[in-house]
Amino acid sequence: MSQPQESKQVWALEGQYLHPLYSPRGSVEGVMIDVGGTPAQFTFGKQHDGSDAAHAFEAVRAGQQVLVEATQAPAPRHGTAAHEVYAFERLVSVDGQPYAPHEPLREVNGRVARIHHARHGEPNGVVLDTGDFVHTRPEGYAALLLQPGDAVTATGPARALRGAGATGYVIEARVLNGQPLAGPSRHQE
């Protein structure tokens, strides 16, 4: 049996956006931000589809002030890093304005087909019989305690699921069964 993983601390770091970082294939795989006069690298890792994370920075221009949530990245396999490296979690704000992805609001209705779990094993939402994934975050799930067969109506920003056979949407639940859910927390999901 595997050992439980420690929860990583999520840091909120503010600084001036410098530029994107590219992969050898030409996609954006991270960004550089000047945090208090020190360059910091934020990488788009496996917890994010790189294109989604890169999309958050498409409209950000060099010199704009950004607030980013991130976790400390593991040490490099070879040598030492030239600066601090973080694993990007989310873009919080740009020039003091909350970042809101340009995703349309969608309402979904269905029954809970199964409980969904985050990478660390904690329940963080439900998958409906419609194929839609309703993301509640762990604290939202804990407050609702949904079970298979429960009826669900959820509203929130939506984007199409990706991957083999995916046909539904991921809904960042803001309202679930008439109950408002708290916004994103500062804790690791």
Secondary structure, DSSP 8 states (H G I E B T S, - for coil): ----------EEEEEEEEEEEE-TTSSEEEEEEEETTEEEEEE--TTS-HHHHHHHTTT--TT-EEEEEEEE----SSS--SSEEEEEEEEEEETTEE------EEEEEEEEEEEEE-TTS-EEEEEETTS-EEE-HHHHHHHH---TT-EEEEEEEEEE--STT--SEEEE-SEETTEE-----SS--
